[in-house]
Amino acid sequence: MKPTLDDYRHKGMRKKLMDQIREKGITDENVLEAMNNIPRHFFLESAFLEVAYEDKAFPISVGQTISQPYTVAYQSQLLNVKPMDKVLEIGTGSAYQACVLAEMGARVYTIERQKQLFYEIRTFAYPKKYRWLKFFYGDGFEGLPTYAPFDKVIITAAAPEIPQKLIDQLAVGGQMVIPLNEGEAQRMLRLTKQADGSIIKETFDRFSFVPMLTGKEV
């Protein structure tokens, strides 16, 4: 069972976590404010209550994880989210990253390939507070062509390659943040789409994500 109480102690732990993330180099105050507003412990089972605000990843259903808060902040900062940006997220997971983006004012369309996890998220009360947060069960490599183009795309799993279909669904001038596989770790990239369909690639730090897989898991 997930917790539903957010008291002064949780808020104090959250503020301490934001201070730690700021010290690691996150400078976007919009990202930090959004994460400070969201009770991360709501996204974990009660057994994790005392450690929910450690800067660590933790296991959730079907072998997936809720990302390390620093990683969430890092990707969110690279994404340059503006209010009402239309954002496609690949890999809903716990829905924590999606809620951070929604808290920042983005219109978020998020895809989860694990059916069990998708249905758990659909019954999770907290994300329902965000009017512009929409959940989809599907193959992340296919994206959501019906809803394209997107101003931003964020991939929260280790991609074996840059998915061309997701580039196609990115608006001109839009940006994609993607951890690209380089063996045991991934290199974080930010791609910016040009008018001729080409991309400008920026390279950032290394991270470790679960693999991005094709298809849907029933």
Secondary structure, DSSP 8 states (H G I E B T S, - for coil): -------HHHHHHHHHHHHHHHHTT---HHHHHHHHHS-GGGGS-GGGTTTTTSSS-EE-GGG-EE--HHHHHHHHHHHT--TT-EEEEE--TTSHHHHHHHHTT-EEEEEE-BHHHHHHHHT-SGGGG-TTEEEEES-TTT--GGG--EEEEEE-SBBSS--HHHHHTEEEEEEEEEEEE-SSSEEEEEEEE-TTS-EEEEEEEEE---B--SS-B-
